[in-house]
Amino acid sequence: MGMMGPDGVMTQRAKVEIAKFKADLKVTDAQLPQWNRFADALRGMAKVMEDSHRQLMTPAGGTLPGRLGRMEKALTHHLASVKAVEEALQPLYAWLSQEQKKVADAIRIGPMGMM
């Protein structure tokens, strides 16, 4: 099925990584509202990345300006999703204990998801 289904590879991978991150952080009930907002933003970023990848992998027909426009649109959407993740992280991070912050600080979030 690859990335062409409603839940493609990136989206499925994000679900697994988000669940692992939540378990590693040992999110408490009091932290759930902040966690849920953050997890939603991560899922949104995975969807944007998947959609952008799908769009950029379509045959490169059209004009050079048109192809660059598609690339710009994909990058703009990606930047917006990164900003949404960052905004959702701030209140969650404030609720984390020092031990949880150490776990969070070891996580890398990049163009291919969490690592």
N, C-alpha and C positions, 0 to 999 in steps of 0.2 A: 504494500500500500504506500510506503514511503511517506512523503510529505503531502501527498495529494488528498488524503482523507480529511474529514472534519477535524480530527485530532491527529496531526502528523507527527513525525518523529520528534521535532523540537518540542511540541506541546506535550507529548507523552514523557519525554525526558525531563521537562520542567516539572511535571507532576511528581515524578519520582524524587527529583532533587529537592523540591520544596518540602515534601514529606520527610525526607532524611534531615534536612536542615532544621525543621521543626522539632524532630526527635532529638537531634544533637544539642539544640538550644535548651531543651526541656522547658518549652513554653508553658507557663502557668495559666490557670483559668483567668486570672486578673489581666494577663497580657494578651488574651485571645482577640479582643477587638483590634488592637494595634497589629497583632500578627496577621489577622485576616485581611486587613487593608494592604499590608505589605505583600502577602501571598497573592492577593488579587492583582497587584501591580506587577509582580513577577510573571504571573500567568499572562497578563496583558502584553508584557515585553516579549515573551516567547511567541505569542500569536503574531505580533508585529514582525518579529524576525522571520517567522515562517512565511508570512504573507509576502514580505519583502524579498525573501530568497526565491519564492515561487515566481514572483513577478520578474525578478532580474534574470531568472533562468529560462524564461520564455525565449523563443527564437529572437535573435537580435535584429529583426526587421525594422524598417522605418528609417528615419533620418538620424544622423548623429545627434543633432539637437534634441530630437525626441527621445533617444536612448539616454542621453545625459539628463533629460528632464525626469525620466523614470528613476534614474539613480538618485537624483536630488530628492525626489519625493520619498523614496525608500529611506534615505538617510535622515530626512526631516522627521518621518514617523518614528524611526529608531531613537533619535534624540529626544523626542517627546516622551517615549516610553521610558527611557533612562531617567529623565527628570521626574516622571511619575513614581518610579521605584525609589528614587532618592527622597522625594517628598514623603512617601509612605514609610520609609525607613526611619526618618528622624524621630517621630513619636515612639515607635517601637524601641529604638535604641535607647531612648531616655528611660524606658521602663525596665531595661535589662539589668541584671546584677553584673558585678564585675566579672564573675566567672562566665556568664553568658556572653558578655562583650568580648572576652578572649576567644570564645568559639566563633562568634560572628566576625571578628576581625580576621580570622583565618580563612574565611570564605571569600572566594573571588567571583565576582559577577562580571561576565564579559559577553562578547557578541554571540557566543555559542551557549550561554547559560551559566549556571553556577558550576564552579569547579573546586 
